[in-house]
């Protein structure tokens, strides 16, 4: 019997006896841990995905550079969106600050693009021809084929990997002619795949051509200002804000570092993660209630068995330990299955993201996440089984033996 002995051997006997009891009720045990399985799977998947998103964002902004400022109108949400407010006058204002290596204005929009008699809509970006190569090189973007735009060129384009391979039925090659908003452009460069759907679906053209084709003589969506080596980026940010405030009649602008942008996005992700994990935790609570209900039922079914064990020498602690181990094992089994499902869901999200053009998203399977899921499930099982175990331990041998 599990109560005959001591030390490690006794614990082993307790565990063996608990496992034996659970195996006698396989279907009930499986149904009991269903809530734990769902809750742990959801938590593991959500934590893994949020960690992957956070790492991807940090990686993206690391390539942007800690020594750059991004100036935009208030409300700008990143490349691919637009917000009115900035003009070439703001570019001139920033260029007068001596600590900037360069100041590059850009315009973003979604436009009609035609190739091989097929019309699609995708991102068009205008960048000054003289700064074209330098800007792409500084952010770590590489060419798969061809070259970058040279100063003075107009009706030429450097396209993303997905534009070349997937946007149209026919592959877009070097020297192909594509029509942007009704104007012909020659493809002179194809970028390597970045792993971001937006970047890989982007067509980059000289800013001078963009202004003509879209009739935007003065508009600027984003200004990227590269600090000279050794400059204090925070002080430069303050100087830029003061200069813009003095030159403008309004405050419809924002000056941000890569760290600030990443922090804002991570804060939003953190809130979303807490909310989603909170929702998933409800499944764990339900699972815990299921374990408690099952253990109460088990105590009632095994009342005579408990009486027999006590009559031949089992102590309260022996009975308590047996039922606590049973409930803990129910939680642990649910946790093991849930972790497996959660890891699998994370892998599915990564594969789906890659197929959708977001190959930059990598879902990590970290040991601490797995251990957290298993430990949490085990503790939920133990906590849920405490009251039924205490009830079982308090049964008197005489009452238990006469229970019908």
Secondary structure by P-SEA (a helix, b strand, c coil): cccccccaaaaaaaaaaaaaaaaacaaaaaaaaaaaaaaaaaaaaaaaaaaaaaaaaaaaaaaacccbbbbbcccccccccccccccaaaaaaaaacccccbbbbbbbbbbbbbcccbbbbbbbbbccccaaaaaaaaaccccccccccccccccccccccccccccccccccccbbbbcccbbbbbccccccccccccccbbbccaaaaaaaacccccccbbbbbbcccccaaaaaaaaaaaaaaaccccccccccaaaaaaaaaaaaaaaaaaaaaaaaaaaaaaaaaaaaaaaaaaaaaaaaaaaaaaacccaaaaaaaaaaaaaaaaaaaaaaaaaaaaaaaaaaaaaaaaaccccbbbbbcaaaaaaaaaaaaaaaaaaaaaaaaaaaaccaaaaaacc
